[in-house]
Amino acid sequence: MSIAPQPQSRPDRSRADRGPAPIVIPTTDVDRTDPDYRTWLKDAVRKVQADANRTADTHLLRFPLPEEWGIDLYLKDESTHPTGSLKHRLARSLFLYGLCNGWIRPGKPVIESSSGSTAVSEAYFASLIGVPFIAVMPATTSREKTRLIEFHGGTCHLVQDPRTVYEVSARLAAESGGHYMDQFTYAERATDWRGNNNIAESIYQQLRLERYPEPAWIVATAGTGGTSATIARYVHYMQYDTRICVPDPENSCFFDGWLTGDAGTNCETASRIEGIGRPRMEPSFLPGAIDRMMKVPDAASVAAVRALEAAIGRKAGGSTGTGLWSALKIVAEMVAEGRTGSVVTLLCDPGDRYLDKYYSDDWLASQGLDITPYAGTIDTFLATGTWSC
Ligand SMILES: Cc1ncc(COP(=O)(O)O)c(C=O)c1O
């Protein structure tokens, strides 16, 4: 049996390395026995659940591949949630978790560190239950995301150094008596990983009538790591043979941390692929549950997201391109080995949020990114089945 590089036992680490201290909410600011508080809490939980009840499942799209390969490639289209990204699921889970834990209280703000998508969804849920919302985000976050957060009634607090989002969020929560949601710590545990129509269960349900209902691979990118953790845990829990691949963009430490097992791995420069790639090993990223990681050049992510539009007529964000590049590479390996089966990746959010980035040649030039060779690799692969990169 060949064993892929696995994380080694973790060195003893300081509290700073392990992320924030456990949440301590003052119990004196709200009288928990007050019937008005319990009425507010019940109503808030009902509103969040009612939102889920009104929501239809997201579609599993097919990416066209030559029939003779005997391989089916799908994209789980998470851009069709009411707030336009896979983060709608996470925001719902985090709000239910925070409400049921007594952490989110009437009149007190919810604060979140985010690269944007989670904050858009959380602003929506905060508005739904009537609490203020503040998003702490890197100043490079796309203008369209800040507009959407403000559209849902939230406030944006931009920081120049993306590595400071965690401490600034914690400070704002302490100063305002609010709750720091902390998706990077709580994403993996707030999500129902055994089922409850989570993203993994939904994928398997939707594949039931396909010719290869159990995918050979599911590819999921990582921001908090929560989505890949949920999918991987579900696969192991259900005893499927599916393997999980997490592609990582440039300027992110997840790949190196997964390879070396060093939970203290970090990275200085911010990721250019919004929503994924982090400067530290986030607590919600579970390396031990993942079978494989791939480092994906940013230019390849952009080439793939543009190839997606050519193939299915849909624009998507850069993280979708990172996942698609990786999924196509896995399909190429299957073709080369003569294997049939299915592969699933995610359409994480829509491209109209990034028209001035991944769809702008000026932006590509300003970043020194040349997508031509990667676009050539994809074109050649789709025409011949041969991967040249
Ligand atoms: C656009 C986008 N794609 C993918 C991801 C990755 O999801 P997760 O946080 O579950 O790892 C994120 C997370 O922020 C995102 O915003």
PDBQT file of the ligand as one rigid body, heavy atoms in Angstrom, charges set to zero:
ROOT
HETATM    1  C1  LIG A 401     -15.343  31.877  -3.396  1.00  0.00    +0.000 C 
HETATM    2  C2  LIG A 401     -14.934  30.790  -2.413  1.00  0.00    +0.000 A 
HETATM    3  N1  LIG A 401     -14.609  29.587  -2.869  1.00  0.00    +0.000 NA
HETATM    4  C3  LIG A 401     -14.214  28.601  -2.019  1.00  0.00    +0.000 A 
HETATM    5  C4  LIG A 401     -14.111  28.808  -0.663  1.00  0.00    +0.000 A 
HETATM    6  C5  LIG A 401     -13.647  27.694   0.232  1.00  0.00    +0.000 C 
HETATM    7  O1  LIG A 401     -14.581  27.265   1.189  1.00  0.00    +0.000 OA
HETATM    8  P1  LIG A 401     -14.211  26.858   2.662  1.00  0.00    +0.000 P 
HETATM    9  O2  LIG A 401     -14.178  28.100   3.493  1.00  0.00    +0.000 OA
HETATM   10  O3  LIG A 401     -15.329  25.947   3.081  1.00  0.00    +0.000 OA
HETATM   11  O4  LIG A 401     -12.905  26.176   2.697  1.00  0.00    +0.000 OA
HETATM   12  C6  LIG A 401     -14.439  30.054  -0.179  1.00  0.00    +0.000 A 
HETATM   13  C7  LIG A 401     -14.309  30.358   1.231  1.00  0.00    +0.000 C 
HETATM   14  O5  LIG A 401     -14.299  31.500   1.659  1.00  0.00    +0.000 OA
HETATM   15  C8  LIG A 401     -14.860  31.076  -1.068  1.00  0.00    +0.000 A 
HETATM   16  O6  LIG A 401     -15.184  32.316  -0.622  1.00  0.00    +0.000 OA
ENDROOT
TORSDOF 0
